[in-house]
Amino acid sequence: MNSRMNTTSPLDCPAWKALEGLAGVAFKRHPDFVLEAAGVRFDYSRQRITGDILEALARLSSERGFAEWRKALFAGGKINTSENRAALHTALRAGQDAPNEVKEVLEHLFSLSDRIRSENRFKRIINLGTGGSDLGPRLLADAFSDGALDVRFVANIDPVELGRALEGADPASTLGVVVSKTFTTAETMQNAQALRNWGCRNFVAVTTNLEAAKAFKPLVTFPMWDWVGGRYSVWSAVSFSAVCSIGVDPFRDFLTGGKDMDSHFEKSEILKNIPALMALLGVWNTNFLGSRAHAVLPYAHRLRLLPAYLQQLEMESNGKNVDRNGKPAAYATAPVLFGAEGTCSQHSFHQLLHQGSAAVPADFVDCAISRELSANATAQADALAEHGRPSSMLGVSGDDARNLGRLIALYEHKVFTQGVLWNINSFDQPGVELGKRLAQKILKGEK
């Protein structure tokens, strides 16, 4: 590992100590705190920051070795240190620069989904997966389905969800899509067996465990790779069911949007870099202003499932109290993330955002769909500012697939940057794995 890729505690950084001294400074709104890049307009003028705070945050990123960590991310360095793996999800959306194996799988995926959409063989597609094998494809299908196929998603081990997904379906015209990186995920494999017991005989598998999938006898198996974490896999064959739902062209646009943001993140200096700046502001709010929650509020119905997607991305990635060296982190890491679509959320929990006993920073995502939606988003952000509550505006020029790709890649890079700043591994999930093992012991009657 590059010696400049810092793995010491951030508390040892001079910039951290300087930021502690700046936490009580007076706040004044700066209208020029706006960045535009990669099709996204980031207005952070309502954040509780000053130029001095931004400079100190930039110094912190330098002391943490951000540039070296970023270089390693794109170069395929084994930055997932606990599992000795790369985190190369950016390769999935690299277009002509993608590895040949990625391009081959995508072309096979596109060919098969086109055939399924044009033929009349399958009336119902049931996607069986949970976590990263469900949230991303579900978001895409919910946002952009053109109605050509009836695609349902089942993530829960509760049989009610599968039962509802099968209502009115015929086994002979139903295609099951089993998505599991290990092909051992308990919920997914139990649902797959239940679907087979129901009478379904046609399956597609998406997994890294090709031998286990072979034993299940699917019609087709799409490979995954161990250098892509589940919550970063929406760009891959994990989204096969979604591509069947929305069509190939929107998915290509989605990949292009991700690549747009990758290029900006890889090449831009820290204070001109939207994902990195979002990460710095999040660290400021969490570690120096004491915020323990964060709201994401998309003002677009198509993006209504984005907060649920980001909950896993952020909290499974950075929800850790142990650093890269296995030592307790003596500082806060990922805040609780929640959200819902605007304007519906205004009639639900915004009262707490405005006047709750603790400040909750918020991201307002404005897709410029209508004057009414944009006006409401801006008004809510301005009202929060009047109450001294920090927020940012993320503006894009529509609720299409390319812009969603830009937004998801933006948050992925924000998460990565915060992992560097907090000295935690954003690409493993030991707490989740422990829970799985304990559940198996309980089911076996072990103590």
Residue pairs with C-beta under 8 A, 6 or more apart in sequence:
1 7
1 72
1 77
1 78
1 81
2 65
2 68
2 71
2 72
2 77
4 65
4 68
5 65
5 68
5 69
5 72
6 63
6 64
6 65
6 423
7 323
7 324
7 325
7 423
8 423
9 323
9 327
9 329
9 330
9 331
9 423
10 16
10 60
10 64
10 331
10 421
10 422
10 423
11 330
11 331
13 60
13 63
13 64
14 59
14 63
15 56
15 57
15 59
15 60
15 62
15 63
16 60
18 56
18 59
19 53
19 56
19 57
19 60
19 284
19 287
19 288
20 288
22 50
22 52
22 53
22 56
22 288
23 288
23 289
25 50
25 52
25 53
27 48
27 49
27 50
27 388
28 50
29 45
29 46
29 385
30 45
30 49
30 50
30 51
31 45
32 45
33 43
33 44
33 45
33 47
33 49
34 41
34 42
34 43
34 44
34 45
35 41
35 42
35 44
35 272
35 274
35 277
36 42
37 264
37 268
37 272
37 273
37 274
38 260
38 261
38 263
38 264
38 274
38 406
38 410
39 257
39 260
39 396
39 397
39 402
39 403
39 406
40 261
40 274
40 394
40 395
40 396
40 406
40 407
40 410
41 393
41 394
41 395
41 396
42 274
42 277
42 278
42 392
42 393
42 394
42 395
43 392
43 393
43 395
44 277
44 278
44 281
44 392
46 381
46 382
46 384
46 385
46 390
46 391
46 392
46 393
47 281
47 284
47 285
47 361
47 390
47 391
47 392
48 284
48 285
48 289
48 388
48 390
49 281
49 284
53 284
54 271
54 280
57 280
57 281
57 283
57 284
58 270
58 271
58 280
60 280
60 283
60 421
61 270
61 276
61 280
61 417
61 420
61 421
62 270
64 420
64 421
64 423
65 420
66 270
66 276
66 417
66 420
66 421
69 79
69 416
69 420
70 265
70 266
70 416
70 417
70 420
71 77
72 79
73 79
73 87
73 90
73 416
74 90
74 262
74 266
76 86
76 88
76 91
76 227
77 86
78 84
78 85
78 86
79 86
79 87
79 425
79 427
80 86
80 87
80 229
80 425
80 427
80 428
81 324
81 425
82 324
82 425
82 428
82 430
83 427
83 428
85 226
85 227
85 427
86 227
87 227
87 228
87 229
87 232
87 416
87 426
87 427
88 225
88 227
88 228
89 228
89 229
89 232
89 233
89 235
89 412
90 258
90 262
91 98
91 99
91 102
91 227
92 98
92 102
92 228
92 233
92 235
92 236
92 255
92 258
93 235
93 255
93 256
93 258
93 259
93 262
93 405
93 409
94 102
94 259
94 262
95 255
95 256
95 259
96 103
98 106
101 223
101 225
102 236
105 222
105 223
105 236
105 237
106 237
108 220
108 222
109 222
109 237
109 240
109 243
110 243
110 248
110 251
112 204
112 220
112 240
113 240
113 243
113 244
113 247
113 248
114 248
116 122
116 125
116 149
116 175
116 244
117 148
117 149
117 244
117 247
121 173
122 149
122 173
122 174
122 175
122 202
123 149
123 150
123 169
123 170
123 173
123 174
124 149
124 150
124 151
124 152
124 166
124 169
124 170
124 173
124 174
124 175
125 149
125 150
125 151
125 152
125 174
125 175
125 176
125 177
125 241
125 244
125 245
126 152
126 153
126 154
126 162
126 165
126 166
126 169
126 174
126 175
126 176
126 177
126 195
126 200
127 134
127 137
127 138
127 151
127 152
127 153
127 154
127 177
127 179
127 241
127 242
128 154
128 176
128 177
128 178
128 179
128 188
128 191
128 192
128 195
129 137
129 153
129 155
129 177
129 178
129 179
129 180
129 185
129 188
129 206
129 238
130 155
130 156
130 185
130 187
130 188
131 155
131 230
131 231
131 312
131 316
132 181
132 229
132 230
132 231
132 232
132 233
132 234
132 238
132 312
133 179
133 180
133 181
133 185
133 188
133 206
133 230
133 233
133 238
134 153
134 155
134 179
135 231
135 234
135 305
135 308
135 309
135 312
136 233
136 234
136 238
136 239
136 242
136 309
136 408
137 153
137 179
137 234
137 238
137 239
137 240
137 241
137 242
138 153
138 155
138 242
138 305
139 234
139 305
139 306
139 308
139 309
139 404
140 234
140 239
140 242
140 245
140 246
140 251
140 254
140 401
140 404
141 151
141 153
141 241
141 242
141 245
141 246
142 302
142 304
142 305
143 246
143 302
143 303
143 305
143 399
143 401
143 404
144 245
144 246
144 250
144 302
144 401
145 151
145 245
145 246
146 245
146 246
146 247
148 245
148 247
149 244
149 245
151 241
151 242
151 244
151 245
152 165
153 165
153 241
154 161
154 162
154 165
154 191
155 161
155 187
156 187
157 186
157 187
157 190
157 191
159 194
162 191
162 194
162 195
166 174
166 195
166 198
171 198
171 199
171 200
171 201
172 199
172 201
174 195
174 200
174 202
175 200
175 202
175 203
175 204
176 192
176 195
176 196
176 200
176 202
176 203
176 204
177 203
177 204
177 205
177 206
177 240
177 241
178 188
178 189
178 192
178 203
178 204
178 205
178 206
178 207
178 213
178 216
178 218
179 188
179 205
179 206
179 207
179 238
179 240
179 241
180 188
180 189
180 206
180 207
180 209
181 207
181 208
181 209
181 224
181 230
181 233
182 207
182 208
182 209
182 212
183 189
183 205
183 207
183 208
183 209
183 212
183 213
183 216
184 209
184 212
186 436
186 439
186 440
192 203
192 216
196 203
202 219
203 216
203 217
203 218
203 219
204 218
204 219
204 220
204 221
204 222
204 240
205 213
205 216
205 218
205 220
205 221
205 222
206 221
206 222
206 223
206 224
206 236
206 237
206 238
206 240
207 213
207 221
207 222
207 223
207 224
208 223
208 224
208 225
208 226
210 221
210 223
213 221
214 221
222 237
222 240
223 237
224 233
224 236
224 237
224 238
228 236
229 427
230 238
231 312
231 313
231 316
231 317
232 313
232 412
232 427
234 309
234 408
235 254
235 255
235 258
239 251
242 251
243 251
246 401
250 400
250 401
251 401
253 400
253 401
253 402
253 405
254 401
254 402
254 404
254 405
255 405
256 402
256 405
257 401
257 402
257 403
257 404
257 405
257 406
257 407
257 409
258 405
258 406
258 408
258 409
259 405
259 409
260 402
260 405
260 406
260 409
261 275
261 405
261 406
261 409
261 410
261 413
262 409
262 413
264 273
264 274
264 275
265 273
265 274
265 275
265 276
265 409
265 410
265 413
268 274
268 276
270 276
270 277
270 280
271 277
274 410
275 409
275 410
275 411
275 412
275 413
275 414
275 417
276 413
276 414
276 417
278 363
278 392
278 410
278 414
279 413
279 414
279 415
279 417
279 418
279 421
280 417
280 421
281 361
281 390
281 392
282 294
282 335
282 361
282 414
282 418
283 418
283 421
283 422
285 291
285 294
285 335
285 361
285 390
286 292
286 332
286 333
286 334
286 335
287 331
287 332
289 359
289 390
290 358
290 359
291 335
291 358
291 359
291 360
291 361
291 390
292 332
292 335
292 336
292 358
293 335
293 336
293 337
293 338
293 358
293 360
294 314
294 335
294 336
294 337
294 338
294 360
294 361
294 362
294 363
295 337
295 338
295 339
295 349
295 353
295 360
295 361
295 362
295 363
296 306
296 307
296 310
296 337
296 338
296 339
296 362
296 363
296 365
297 307
297 339
297 340
297 341
297 342
297 345
297 362
297 363
297 364
297 365
297 377
297 380
298 304
298 306
298 307
298 339
298 341
298 342
298 365
298 367
299 341
299 342
299 343
299 364
299 365
299 366
299 367
299 369
299 373
299 374
299 376
299 377
300 341
300 365
300 367
300 369
300 373
300 399
301 341
301 399
302 367
302 399
302 404
303 341
303 365
303 367
303 399
303 404
303 407
304 340
304 341
306 339
306 365
306 404
306 407
306 408
307 337
307 338
307 339
307 340
309 408
310 337
310 339
310 411
311 337
311 338
313 408
313 411
313 412
313 415
314 334
314 337
314 411
314 415
315 334
315 336
315 337
316 429
316 432
317 334
317 415
317 419
317 426
317 427
318 333
318 334
318 415
318 418
318 419
318 422
318 424
318 426
319 333
319 334
319 431
320 329
320 333
320 334
320 424
320 425
320 430
320 431
321 328
321 329
321 333
322 328
322 329
322 424
322 430
323 329
323 422
323 423
323 424
324 423
324 424
324 425
325 423
329 422
329 423
329 424
331 422
333 418
333 422
333 424
334 418
338 349
339 345
340 348
340 349
342 364
342 373
342 376
342 377
342 380
343 373
343 376
346 376
346 380
350 380
352 360
353 360
353 362
353 380
353 384
353 389
354 383
354 384
354 387
354 389
355 387
359 388
359 389
359 390
360 389
361 389
361 390
361 391
361 392
362 381
362 384
362 389
362 390
362 391
362 392
363 391
363 392
363 393
363 394
364 377
364 378
364 380
364 381
364 391
364 392
364 393
364 394
365 377
365 394
365 396
365 407
366 373
366 374
366 377
366 378
366 393
366 394
366 395
366 396
367 373
367 395
367 396
367 397
367 398
367 399
367 403
368 374
368 395
368 396
368 397
368 398
369 398
369 399
377 393
378 393
380 391
381 391
381 393
384 390
384 391
385 391
394 407
394 410
396 403
396 406
396 407
397 403
415 426
416 426
418 426
419 425
419 426
419 427
441 447
